[in-house]
């Protein structure tokens, strides 16, 4: 877990950078009609989803004019039927505001054994995503892996958009999405994908539109975890795992851990952990080491 946290801290700082040289290149070309971003069918009034123990409370979504304004000009001018490579945007693509209970304040309440009846605090996280293709076609959501971003699928998105309505998002802590200082686990990204499906993909008449969630590495586990969630599984018709990562930890075993840790041991352990993380970061932040890690992964 120490290695995971150290690696995540490093990659979170790097994931918003341009690492194109280390990603794979695949794709083919064919000819179809030019895509249009038709937002007229998007409802201006969206429902408010109720709070659940496992999920997040959502708010009314943006209007069609807001969504149209978010579509960057770099994608408006992009013709995916002619190009098999997504254009790079140094500022990201579109932004979705994710209101969620996943934040450091709530984690502190849990770790301090505070009364669980105390009202949870909710945070707005800015999430980068993009949308491409014909909205009448089946939807496919692409979830990137550890240390990557939406741009990791730059050779896949244009090709897939010729037959599908493609979505891709940056997981919290990666790419152009917010990178809050907090503990990350599988439930964070599961709830992010679930809420994204409910708030962004599921629009009017969405019940008749099949959704497939595809993920690579960490995104593969997130895709499977999200697709099986009761909140959206009735809408998900397929799940694609691309070199999917495994489970981080067993939630059932965590629930059995009821003993309160010794505060002295906890303090010493935390101090040692900070020292090791600081030393590891100094080593791993070197350009040569970063290049070596990224080449091994991608």
C-alpha positions as CSV (number, residue, x, y, z in Angstrom):
1,X,0.0,0.0,0.0
2,X,3.0,2.3,0.7
3,X,4.3,1.7,-2.8
4,X,0.8,2.4,-4.2
5,X,0.5,5.7,-2.4
6,X,4.0,6.8,-3.4
7,X,3.4,5.8,-7.0
8,X,0.0,7.5,-7.1
9,X,1.5,10.8,-5.7
10,X,4.1,10.8,-8.5
11,X,1.8,9.8,-11.3
12,X,-0.9,12.3,-10.2
13,X,1.7,15.1,-10.7
14,X,2.7,13.6,-14.1
15,X,-0.7,12.6,-15.5
16,X,-1.6,16.1,-16.6
17,X,1.6,16.3,-18.6
18,X,2.0,15.3,-22.2
19,X,3.4,11.8,-22.2
20,X,2.5,11.0,-25.8
21,X,5.9,9.3,-26.6
22,X,5.2,6.4,-24.3
23,X,1.7,5.4,-25.4
24,X,0.8,2.9,-28.1
25,X,-0.2,3.8,-31.6
26,X,-2.9,1.9,-33.4
27,X,-5.7,2.8,-35.8
28,X,-7.2,2.5,-39.2
29,X,-9.1,4.8,-41.5
30,X,-12.4,4.7,-43.2
31,X,-14.9,7.1,-44.6
32,X,-18.1,8.1,-42.9
33,X,-20.1,11.4,-42.5
34,X,-18.7,14.2,-40.4
35,X,-19.9,14.2,-36.8
36,X,-22.1,17.0,-35.4
37,X,-22.5,18.0,-31.8
38,X,-26.3,18.2,-31.6
39,X,-27.3,19.4,-28.2
40,X,-30.9,20.2,-29.0
41,X,-32.1,16.9,-27.5
42,X,-30.4,17.4,-24.2
43,X,-32.9,18.3,-21.5
44,X,-32.6,21.6,-19.8
45,X,-34.1,20.3,-16.6
46,X,-32.4,17.3,-15.1
47,X,-33.6,15.2,-12.2
48,X,-31.8,15.1,-8.8
49,X,-30.7,11.6,-7.8
50,X,-31.2,10.5,-4.2
51,X,-28.3,9.8,-1.8
52,X,-27.2,6.3,-1.2
53,X,-24.7,4.8,1.2
54,X,-22.4,3.7,-1.5
55,X,-22.9,6.5,-4.0
56,X,-22.9,10.3,-4.3
57,X,-25.6,12.9,-4.2
58,X,-25.9,14.6,-7.6
59,X,-27.3,18.0,-8.6
60,X,-29.2,19.2,-11.6
61,X,-27.0,19.0,-14.7
62,X,-26.0,21.8,-17.0
63,X,-28.3,23.0,-19.8
64,X,-27.8,22.2,-23.4
65,X,-26.3,25.7,-24.0
66,X,-23.8,25.1,-21.2
67,X,-22.8,21.8,-22.8
68,X,-22.5,23.3,-26.2
69,X,-20.3,26.1,-24.8
70,X,-18.0,23.5,-23.2
71,X,-17.2,21.7,-26.5
72,X,-13.7,23.0,-27.3
73,X,-13.1,24.4,-30.8
74,X,-10.4,21.9,-31.3
75,X,-13.1,19.1,-31.4
76,X,-15.6,21.2,-33.3
77,X,-13.2,21.4,-36.2
78,X,-12.0,17.8,-35.8
79,X,-13.2,15.3,-38.5
80,X,-12.9,11.8,-37.0
81,X,-13.9,10.2,-40.3
82,X,-10.8,11.6,-41.9
83,X,-8.3,11.5,-39.0
84,X,-7.5,8.5,-36.8
85,X,-5.8,10.5,-34.1
86,X,-7.5,12.7,-31.5
87,X,-6.1,16.3,-31.4
88,X,-4.2,17.1,-28.2
89,X,-5.6,19.9,-26.0
90,X,-3.3,21.2,-23.3
91,X,-6.2,22.4,-21.2
92,X,-8.4,19.3,-21.5
93,X,-11.7,18.9,-23.4
94,X,-15.0,19.3,-21.6
95,X,-15.7,19.6,-17.9
96,X,-18.2,17.8,-15.7
97,X,-18.6,19.0,-12.1
98,X,-18.9,15.9,-9.9
99,X,-20.5,16.5,-6.5
100,X,-19.5,13.7,-4.2
101,X,-18.9,12.7,-0.6
102,X,-15.4,11.4,-1.5
103,X,-13.1,14.0,0.1
104,X,-10.5,14.3,2.9
105,X,-13.0,15.8,5.4
106,X,-15.2,12.8,5.3
107,X,-12.2,10.4,5.4
108,X,-11.0,12.2,8.5
109,X,-14.4,11.7,10.2
110,X,-14.2,8.0,9.5
111,X,-10.6,7.6,10.6
112,X,-11.3,9.5,13.8
113,X,-14.3,7.2,14.6
114,X,-16.6,10.3,14.7
115,X,-20.3,9.7,15.1
116,X,-21.3,8.3,11.7
117,X,-24.6,10.2,12.0
118,X,-22.8,13.4,11.6
119,X,-23.8,15.1,8.3
120,X,-21.4,14.3,5.4
121,X,-19.6,17.0,3.6
122,X,-19.9,17.2,-0.2
123,X,-17.3,18.5,-2.6
124,X,-17.3,19.6,-6.2
125,X,-14.6,18.0,-8.3
126,X,-13.8,19.2,-11.8
127,X,-13.7,16.2,-14.1
128,X,-12.3,16.3,-17.7
129,X,-14.1,14.3,-20.3
130,X,-14.9,14.2,-24.0
131,X,-17.8,13.1,-26.1
132,X,-17.6,12.1,-29.8
133,X,-19.8,10.5,-32.4
134,X,-23.5,10.1,-33.3
135,X,-25.7,10.4,-30.1
136,X,-28.2,8.0,-31.7
137,X,-25.6,5.2,-31.7
138,X,-24.9,2.8,-28.8
139,X,-22.7,4.5,-26.1
140,X,-19.3,3.3,-25.1
141,X,-17.4,4.8,-22.1
142,X,-13.6,4.5,-22.1
143,X,-11.8,4.4,-18.7
144,X,-8.0,4.8,-18.7
145,X,-5.4,3.1,-16.6
146,X,-3.1,4.1,-13.8
147,X,-1.0,7.2,-14.7
148,X,-2.9,7.8,-17.9
149,X,-5.7,10.0,-19.1
150,X,-8.4,10.4,-21.8
151,X,-5.7,11.1,-24.3
152,X,-4.4,7.6,-23.8
153,X,-7.2,6.5,-26.2
154,X,-6.3,9.1,-28.8
155,X,-6.0,6.5,-31.6
156,X,-9.1,4.6,-30.4
157,X,-11.6,7.4,-30.0
158,X,-11.8,8.6,-33.6
159,X,-12.2,5.1,-34.9
160,X,-14.8,4.0,-32.4
161,X,-16.7,7.3,-32.9
162,X,-17.6,6.2,-36.5
163,X,-19.9,3.5,-35.1
164,X,-20.5,4.4,-31.5
165,X,-21.3,7.4,-29.3
166,X,-18.0,7.6,-27.5
167,X,-17.3,9.0,-24.0
168,X,-14.0,9.1,-22.2
169,X,-13.2,10.7,-18.8
170,X,-10.2,11.3,-16.6
171,X,-10.4,9.6,-13.3
172,X,-10.1,11.7,-10.2
173,X,-6.4,12.3,-9.5
174,X,-5.4,11.9,-13.2
175,X,-5.1,13.8,-16.4
176,X,-6.9,17.2,-16.4
177,X,-9.3,16.2,-13.6
178,X,-8.9,17.5,-10.1
179,X,-6.2,16.0,-7.9
180,X,-7.4,16.4,-4.3
181,X,-5.2,15.4,-1.4
182,X,-7.1,12.4,0.0
183,X,-6.9,8.6,0.3
184,X,-7.9,6.9,-3.0
185,X,-9.5,3.5,-3.3
186,X,-11.5,1.6,-5.8
187,X,-14.8,3.0,-4.5
188,X,-13.8,6.5,-5.4
189,X,-13.5,5.7,-9.1
190,X,-16.4,3.3,-9.1
191,X,-18.7,6.1,-7.8
192,X,-17.2,8.6,-10.3
193,X,-18.0,6.3,-13.2
194,X,-21.5,5.4,-11.9
195,X,-22.3,9.1,-11.4
196,X,-20.9,10.0,-14.8
197,X,-23.1,7.4,-16.5
198,X,-26.2,8.6,-14.6
199,X,-25.6,12.4,-15.0
200,X,-23.9,12.6,-18.4
201,X,-24.6,9.5,-20.6
202,X,-28.1,8.7,-19.4
203,X,-30.1,11.5,-21.1
204,X,-33.7,11.5,-22.4
205,X,-34.8,8.1,-23.6
206,X,-31.5,6.6,-22.4
207,X,-33.2,3.4,-21.3
208,X,-33.3,2.3,-24.9
209,X,-29.7,3.1,-25.5
210,X,-27.2,0.3,-24.6
211,X,-24.0,1.3,-22.8
212,X,-20.7,-0.5,-22.8
213,X,-17.9,0.4,-20.3
214,X,-14.4,-0.5,-21.4
215,X,-11.3,0.0,-19.2
216,X,-7.6,-0.5,-19.4
217,X,-5.5,-1.6,-16.4
218,X,-6.9,0.2,-13.3
219,X,-9.7,1.4,-15.6
220,X,-10.5,-2.2,-16.3
221,X,-11.1,-3.0,-12.7
222,X,-13.1,0.3,-12.4
223,X,-15.2,-0.6,-15.4
224,X,-16.1,-4.0,-14.0
225,X,-16.8,-2.6,-10.5
226,X,-19.0,0.1,-12.0
227,X,-20.8,-2.1,-14.5
228,X,-21.9,-4.5,-11.7
229,X,-23.2,-1.7,-9.5
230,X,-26.9,-1.8,-8.8
231,X,-27.3,1.9,-9.6
232,X,-26.5,1.5,-13.4
233,X,-26.2,-2.3,-14.2
234,X,-29.6,-2.3,-15.9
235,X,-28.3,0.2,-18.4
236,X,-24.9,-1.5,-19.0
237,X,-25.0,-4.1,-21.8
238,X,-21.3,-4.9,-21.9
239,X,-18.0,-4.6,-20.1
240,X,-14.6,-4.8,-21.8
241,X,-11.5,-5.5,-19.8
242,X,-8.1,-4.5,-21.4
243,X,-5.3,-5.9,-19.3
244,X,-7.4,-5.2,-16.2
245,X,-5.9,-4.7,-12.8
246,X,-6.9,-6.8,-9.8
247,X,-8.6,-5.9,-6.6
248,X,-6.7,-3.6,-4.3
249,X,-8.1,-5.0,-1.0
250,X,-10.9,-7.2,0.2
251,X,-13.8,-4.9,1.4
252,X,-15.2,-7.7,3.6
253,X,-11.9,-8.2,5.5
254,X,-11.7,-4.4,6.1
255,X,-15.2,-4.5,7.6
256,X,-13.9,-7.1,10.1
257,X,-11.1,-4.8,11.3
258,X,-12.9,-3.3,14.4
259,X,-9.9,-2.9,16.8
260,X,-8.7,0.7,17.4
261,X,-5.0,1.1,16.6
262,X,-2.5,2.2,19.3
263,X,-2.1,6.0,18.9
264,X,1.7,5.8,19.7
265,X,2.3,3.1,17.1
266,X,0.1,4.9,14.6
267,X,2.1,8.1,15.1
268,X,5.4,6.4,14.7
269,X,4.2,4.5,11.6
270,X,2.8,7.7,10.0
271,X,6.2,9.5,10.6
272,X,8.2,6.7,9.1
273,X,5.8,6.5,6.2
274,X,6.2,10.2,5.5
275,X,10.0,9.9,5.5
276,X,9.9,6.9,3.1
277,X,7.5,8.6,0.8
278,X,9.6,11.8,0.7
279,X,12.8,9.9,0.0
280,X,11.0,7.8,-2.7
281,X,9.6,10.8,-4.4
282,X,13.1,12.5,-4.6
283,X,14.3,9.3,-6.4
284,X,11.3,8.6,-8.6
285,X,10.9,12.2,-9.8
286,X,14.1,12.1,-11.8
287,X,13.4,12.4,-15.6
288,X,15.3,9.2,-16.4
289,X,13.4,7.2,-13.8
290,X,10.1,8.6,-15.0
291,X,10.8,7.7,-18.6
292,X,11.8,4.1,-17.6
293,X,8.6,3.6,-15.6
294,X,6.4,4.9,-18.4
295,X,8.1,2.9,-21.0
296,X,7.6,-0.3,-19.0
297,X,3.9,0.5,-18.5
298,X,3.0,1.8,-21.9
